[in-house]
């Protein structure tokens, strides 16, 4: 597992210096309006294939923002939107007591995405390079 030191160092310094609380109101406002690119993705069952791993993660996506926190699922985290356009989104987030991350999602179509994410989850570093593909509705 290789960690990109410059990005991780910046994220760690920002977290240590308390940059996330300072932008908390702005971050919540930015995500509340919906992220432009994520709104173009179809809801339903998605398969996430992490490069270099044999397993496939299957997710029922009702809220596309769930794709931002693959290593911090179901946690309420503060988010800062760094990039938001029709083809990609980059979000930095912190989950107090559980870690933080930075995720970039690039849309190839409404059913196919590329995900790059790195950070700290429960004290351990992670780096994900994955492909996400919508495979069916959630009832299937």
Order of alpha helices (4+ residues) and beta strands (2+ residues): alpha-alpha-alpha-beta-beta-beta-beta-beta-beta-beta
